[in-house]
Amino acid sequence: IMDNVSVVRTLTLTGINETMDYRTTIFSVTLVYYCVILFLNISLIVIIVLDENLHEPMYVLLCCVCINAVYGTTGFYPKFLLDLLSFAQEISYEWCLFQAFVMYSFACGELSILAVMAYDRYLAICRPLHYHSLMTKRRLSQLVSFSWLTPFCVYSVSILLTSRLELCRLKIKRLFCMNWIIVQLACPHSDTLSNNVVSYATMFLYVSHGFFIIWTYIHLVRVCATSKDDRVKFMQTCVPHLVSLITFLTVIVFDLMYMRYGSADMPQSLQNFIAIEFLLIPPMMNPLIYGFKLTKIRNRILSLVYLRAQ
């Protein structure tokens, strides 16, 4: 007998089942980890917002990365912590769709902001004389709006298309909801063609972001190879961005490869780790990398620590 979601509006997240023996330990570690993520990212946001010397495009974009990290992790960790405390890991269909929207818009928003950061570094190093005329406050606000509004609009359409599907299964073998998994729960007679078209269009859009970033870095490396000053600027401002980018792309590609080719025989705990890597590593790594590497931010943090020590 197949369950019908038109009657039952609740889905079950089964990804957590195998970790139940250690749930007190996992709860404690996760809670501390989530608090550290919030502390690091919110600290950086506050430092950038309050210090007028940091109201430059590079730091404004870094602030956007941190806001995005708070947004994405808050879409996952509170619900996961609640699931660790409860015996039934259930989620309403509406909340499941909302969580899927947050996860996807977080991941794609991150890639969009990283693409804008790459463009900013390209202008600063490859076209320094035109930098201030090209990267105006208006242009920056347009690029930031694009970074957030594009994934919001794309995934609003995607989630609306998913919400009209009739579901015949109610179990999600993950720790959180994802759009493509909800689509897989649809009854055989459901029309998922429009969902597939939108998902392929979205993939094309964000793969093109990736190619744009590669193009900017080819130009950056070419310019920096001929100038010592540009090499210093590259090491100071581009290396943190490059580390963030490589970290983010590695965890996303890992997750996509697992979704496409992963074996169901893989231990559930390993499946869970691969699935949440993008919520574990970049939100923690980014504020640390930028905090230590960008001189202005590092000096600001050290001056605050010094004042506190006095």
N, C-alpha and C positions, 0 to 999 in steps of 0.2 A: 504494500500500500504506500503510495507516495504522498508525503505531506504537501499541503498547498499553502503557500505564504499568504494567499488572499484570505485565508482563515486564521492561520497562526502568524503573527507579526513579529516573531522572535527568532533570531538565529543563534547558534551555539558555536563558540570558538573552542575548538578541540586541541589547539596547538600547545596548550598549557598542561595537558593531562600528565605527561611523563615527568614533569618537574615538580609535581605535587609533594614528593617526599622531602624536598629541600625548600619548601615555599617560604618558611620563616627567614632563612638565610637569604634567599633570592629577594624577598621583600625588603629586607634591611639594606642590602647592597644597592638595589635599584633605587630606593628612596634617597639614599646618600648621593648616588650618582646623579639622579635627576636634580637634586638640590644644588649640587656643584655646577651642573650645566646652567641652571637658572642664575646662580650667583655670578659665574664668569661672564655669561652673555649680557645680563642686565648691568653688571659693573661697567662693561665696555660701552654699552649704550649710554649710560649715565655720564661717563667720562667724556664721550664724544659730544653729547648734547650740551653739556654744561661748559665745556672749554671752547671758546670762540676760535682759538688757534687751530682747532681740529675741524672747523667747518669748511673743509676742502673736499672735492669730489671723492677722492680715494677713501677718506675716513667716513664720509656720508654713506658710501657703498658698503663699507665694513659694518657700519651701524645697521644697515639693511640686512646683511648676512646674519647678524646677531638677533635681530627682531624675528627673522625667518626661522632661526633655530629655536627660539622660545615658542613660536607658533606651532612648528612641527612636532616638537617633543611634547608639548602640552596636549596635542591631539592623540598621543599614544600613552605616555607614562601614567597619568592619573587613572585611566581605565585599566591598564595592566596591573597597577598596584591594587586596585579594587578587586580585580579578578583573582589575585593571589590570596585575598582574604575571604573570598566566597567559594562555596562548593560548586555552584553552577555558573559557568562562564558564559552567561547569556547577554545578548545585546539586541535592542529593538531594531527592526529593519531600517527605520528612519535614522537612528543613531549610527547604524552600520554604514549607510550611504554617506552620512556626514563625515564619519571618520575616514572613509575611503577618499572623499573630496579633500580633506585636510592633508592626508598622506601624499597624494599625488600633487596637489598644488604646492606643498612644501618642497618636494623633490624638484619639480620643474621650476619653481620660483628660484631655488638655489642655483640651478644651472643658468637661468636668465641673468641673475645678478652677477655670477662669475663671468658671463659673456660681456656684460657692461663693464665690469672691472678690467677685463682684458682690453676692451676698446679704450678705456681711460688710460691705461698704461701705454698702449700703442700711441695715442696722441701725445702723452707726456714725454715719451722718449724718441719717437720717430718724427713728430712734428711739434717740437717744443715752442717754436715762435708763434704758432697758431693755436696753441693749447687753450689759452684763456678766452680767445674769441670763439673757439669751437665748443669748449666744455663750459658753457655759461650755466647759471643757476637754472634757467628755464630748460635748457637742453638736459641737464642732469635730472630735473624733476620729471621730464617727459620719459627719460630712459628708465627711471625708477618705477614710474607708473606702468610702463610697458612690462617691466620685469614681474610685477605682481598682478596686473589686470589680465595679461594674456593667459597665464595658467588658471586664474579664477574663472574667466569666461569659457575657456576650452573645457575645463572639467565640470563646470555647471551644466553645459550641454551633455557631456558624457554621462554624468550622474542622472540627469533628467531622463535620458534614453534608457538607462539601466532601471530606473524606478518603475518604468511601465512594463517590465518583463514579469511574467508569471513564473515563480520559482517552484521547483519540484523537490529540491533538497534543501536542508536547513543547517548543514554542518560545514563550517569553514575550518580547514586544517591549518590555521595560522593563529598568531597571537593578536592580530588585528585585522580589520576589514580592508580588502582591496577590491577595486572595481572589477578587474578581470576575473577574480574568483567568484564574485557575486554573479557575473554574466555566465560563468560555468555552471552555476546552480540552476539556471533557467531550464524550463521544461523543453523537451525535444522539439515541440511544435512552435516554440517562441521564435520570433523574427529578430535575430541578432546582427543582421547585415549592417544596419546603420551604426550599431556599436563598433563593429569591426572597421568600418570606413573612418569613423571619428578617431579610433585608436591608431590606425595607420597614418592618418593625417597629422596627429599629434606627434607620433614617432618621427615623422619626416621633419616637422617643425623643430624639434629639439635635437635631432641629429645635425640639422643645419647650424644650430647654435654651436655644437661641438666643432664642426668644420670651420666656422668663423673664428673660434678661439685658436684653433691650430694655425689658421692663416695669420692672425695677429702675432702669434709667437714666432712664426717663421720670419716675419718682418723685424720683430724685436731682436731676435738672435743675430740676424744679418747686420742690423745697425750697431748693436753692442760689440760685435766682433771687431769693428773698426775704430771704436773710441773707448778709451780707458774710463772717462767720466761717465759715459753711458753704461759701461759694465758695472761700475759702483752703484749707479742708480737702479740698474736691473737687479743686482744682488740684494739691495735693500728693500725694494718695493715689489718686484715681480716674483722673487723666490717664495715669499709667503703665499701669494696668490696661486703660484704653480703647485705648491705642496697641497693647498686646499683643493685645487682642481683635481690633481691626481688622486688624492684620497677619496674625494666624492665620486669621481668617475669609476675608480676601482671597485668601491662598494656597490655602486649601482650596476655595473657590468656583471659583477659576481652574482648579484641578486637576479638579474635578467637571465644569465646563463643557467642558474639553478632552476628558475621558473620554466625555462625552455627544455633543459636537458637533465635536470636533477632527478635522482632516483627516489622512489617512494620508500625504498629499503634503507635510506639514510637515517641515522638516529634522529629522533624528533628534536633533541636539544641542539644538534648541529644545524638542522633545518631552521630552527627558530633563530639561532645566532646569525645565519646568513641573511634571513629575512629582515632582521632589525639592525643590521650593521650601519645602515645609513642614518639611523636614529641614535646610534651609540658613538660612532667615531667622529664624523664631521662636527656635530654640535659641541663636542668637547675640545677637539683639535684646533678649530678655527680661532677662538678667542686666545688660546695659549700661543699659537704660532704668531698671530698678529701682535699680541701683547708683548711678546719677547723680541720680535724682529723689527717692528716699526719703531724707529727711534723716538718720535714724538710721543707715541702712546706709552712706550717703556719709561721714558723720562717722567711723564705725567703720573704713572703708577708709582714710580720710585719716590717722587716728591710727596705724594699722598701718604705713602708708607712712612717716609721720614718725618712728616708733620705729625702723624699719629704716634710715632715713637717718642717724639718730644713731649 
